[in-house]
Amino acid sequence: MNTAQVDPRVEAKIVGAAAFAQPILRELRALVREACPAAQETIKWGHIAFVTEHGILCMLGTFKAHCTFGFWH
């Protein structure tokens, strides 16, 4: 992972997620970083988001009993 584009709030969000969700979120994060290294990770509306110069690419949501992944458009 390109450390210049790592947002410490994202790691904190993953660490704070339910134990079952943490490896899922880490894997999805790695896949997005690999597929689109230009995407910047951030937090939007309390969820992990990846943004490019064109806007939001995708988001990861964390909840008590599940996690989500979705493309923005």
Buried (B, 14 or more C-beta within 10 A) or exposed (E): EEEEBBBEEBBEBBEEBBEEBBEBBEEBBEEBBEEEEEBBBBBEEEBBBBBEEEEBBBBBBBEEEEBEBEEEE
